[in-house]
Amino acid sequence: MPGAAFPWGEWFSVLFWWGALIVSILAIHLCLSVLLRKQWMEYERLSFPVATALLELTGVSGTTGTLRTLVRNRLFQWGFGLTFAIIAWNVFTWFTVNLPMFPFLAGRYGRHVISVAPGFPSIVTTFVLLTFCLGYFTKLEVLFSLWFFHVVQICVVGLFNRFGLDLGANDPWSSSHPAIGWMTFGGMAVFVGWGFWIARSHFRDVFRKAFLRDESVDDSEEIMSYRTAVWLLLVCCGFVFLWLWRAGMGPETILAWSFAMLVLFVGMSRIVVESGLVYLRVPLTAPGFTWHAVGVGNMGPAGASILTLTMSLVADGKTFATTQMAHVPRLSMAMAKRSRKAVAPTVLIGCLLGAAVVIIFVIYQGYYGIGSANFGRTTFKGIGSLNGAGFSRLAVSRIQGDLLFTDWNRFLFMGIGGIFTGTLYFLRYRFPGFPIHPIGFTICGMVEMQDNSFSIFLMWGVKTIIMKLGGLERYRHYAPFFLGMIMGYIAGVFLGVFVDVFWFPGEGHEIHCDP
């Protein structure tokens, strides 16, 4: 009602306990990234394309030199000018209907769909600049795997549809076809499990340092000691378990949900640090996996309700900030050792302040602004299938369809995906030089791959030519061009926002096509 006082009493308990859960999950992500940093960065030498590009642009990577030197590079200037000119031309066309837009960096105007056959997913040829440029810092075998398995996925889904394979309704924020979603989730489980297995020596060192105080294990370069990271991880995991249990989840439901979250946390983080694919989504959400693994008949109404609410942690399928946290220890390597210990608390405090600002703004707008019923996104409006309400309606449809317990058909496809990924790893270790990396299979069915695969294919072709003709020297020589494209894109987006704010308020235009 107009003039009514804000109901602090109603919100305090909700914000406190959900805030505690969010803080615990953020701390878990940060601890995992600390414990895996040395394994991924020093032992396996993963490429970290996003962090590499950022360090190159800031001039602290030790390979390009200072930022001033980079800006003066002719290739950097060409990359910047080309990208900025394209976006600037497209922005100029907003003022008239007589001039055509350049068919790149033009939002949905630059998205071209090619139909394959009835029942087969379409091929999309949109150009995603960040995916293209960050791909330059990604290994060739990873780039090949990403677009190759996407093509395979198109063929497999088409055959499934033509032969009438039906596993029931799909889950929100998951792969386009449920069979592919469960196969690739099985692949991701093996992908993560194999990563843990080859890191067993590193984890043994972490254990000795955390519990036995072994001085021979050096953790001085980390943003927090192994002992702190392990104990904080255990405490936060225990709190999350108790939180979910008190909220109504049974132990078996919590274990299934935790297993899926661990696979997605670590799997998505590793995929991003190895591929640089920033537009990413999970093959299957943790609530979706838990629903079919346990079944509503075993979890009960309270467990099903809180499982639905955990959709708020899906975060557009990017598993709630874990991919960002994975880059924090890598970026901290560019800092002096004495400064690194301040990184962890600074990051957590920054996350809390950012979350607080967003929550306060949303609540204020809901009560005193435009009203929550007028929020534009389906997440707030409670419609569609991509939010908690949509997940609830899917749950009701499964109950009505008598799907109350474990869905073994979906687990069959999960097993197939796991066996296939395990076979790929066997071939890679049995035959050195085997060209297919398992990473592409784990995410081949996600919706975003449809819009990113063409850009990945282009970069694979460009980088292959550069490496064949000039080797590593030519690769380093042309790196400033793609860094310039990234900076030109950022400047172009800023120009578009500026024009929208002053000449088209409340309307907005697309530069990047949101898949």
Summary of the structure (lengths in Angstrom):
residues: 515
radius of gyration: 23.9
end to end distance: 39.2
largest distance: 73.0
contacts: 1648
relative contact order: 0.18
helix: 70%
strand: 1%
